[in-house]
């Protein structure tokens, strides 16, 4: 878990993004589409961020662990928002 400790700011960014997107999706749609939409958008944001850094700095090596950190933070946020949404529905 050393890789996650080094990338905690990326995981926090993914969590904040996930909470915002998933909450909006739960409000305007249902829970299952919100999970799918949020997961896809977090994946897109992580890949786009890494590609942007890669092309801006040619010495930089593409690092999949940065994308995994953003995805992990985002998926934890999706889990939390989905649980609260399901509790509110029932």
C-alpha positions in Angstrom: 0.0 0.0 0.0 3.0 2.3 -0.3 2.0 3.3 -3.8 -1.4 4.5 -2.4 0.3 6.5 0.4 2.4 8.3 -2.2 -0.6 9.0 -4.3 -3.1 10.0 -1.6 -3.8 13.4 -3.2 -4.9 11.6 -6.4 -7.1 9.3 -4.5 -8.7 12.2 -2.7 -9.2 14.0 -6.1 -11.0 10.8 -7.4 -13.1 10.6 -4.2 -14.3 14.2 -4.5 -15.0 13.9 -8.2 -16.8 10.6 -7.5 -19.0 12.1 -4.8 -20.0 15.0 -6.9 -20.8 13.0 -10.1 -22.5 10.1 -8.3 -24.6 12.4 -6.2 -25.8 14.3 -9.3 -26.5 11.0 -11.1 -28.4 9.6 -8.2 -30.6 12.7 -8.0 -31.4 12.7 -11.7 -31.4 9.0 -12.5 -31.4 5.8 -10.4 -28.6 4.1 -8.4 -27.4 1.5 -10.9 -26.9 4.0 -13.8 -25.2 6.4 -11.4 -22.7 3.7 -10.5 -21.9 3.0 -14.2 -21.8 6.6 -15.3 -19.5 7.6 -12.3 -17.1 4.7 -12.8 -16.8 5.5 -16.5 -16.2 9.2 -15.9 -13.6 8.5 -13.2 -11.8 6.2 -15.5 -11.8 8.8 -18.3 -10.6 11.5 -15.9 -7.7 9.4 -14.6 -6.6 8.4 -18.1 -6.9 11.9 -19.5 -4.9 13.4 -16.6 -2.1 10.8 -17.1 -2.0 11.3 -20.8 -1.9 15.1 -20.4 1.1 14.8 -18.1 2.7 12.3 -20.4 2.5 14.5 -23.5 3.5 17.7 -21.7 6.7 16.1 -20.4 8.4 13.7 -22.8 10.7 12.4 -20.0 7.7 11.3 -17.9 6.8 7.6 -18.0 3.2 6.6 -18.1 2.2 5.4 -14.6 -0.8 3.2 -14.2 -0.6 3.4 -10.5 -1.8 7.1 -10.7 -4.9 5.9 -12.6 -5.5 3.1 -10.1 -5.3 5.6 -7.2 -7.9 7.9 -8.8 -10.1 4.9 -9.5 -9.8 3.6 -6.0 -10.8 6.9 -4.4 -13.6 7.3 -6.9 -15.0 3.8 -6.3 -14.9 4.3 -2.5 -16.9 7.5 -3.0 -19.4 5.6 -5.3 -19.8 2.9 -2.7 -20.5 5.5 0.0 -23.0 7.5 -2.0 -24.7 4.4 -3.3 -25.2 3.1 0.2 -26.7 6.3 1.4 -28.9 6.5 -1.7 -30.2 2.9 -1.1 -30.8 3.7 2.6 -32.8 6.8 1.6 -34.9 4.9 -0.9 -35.9 2.2 1.6 
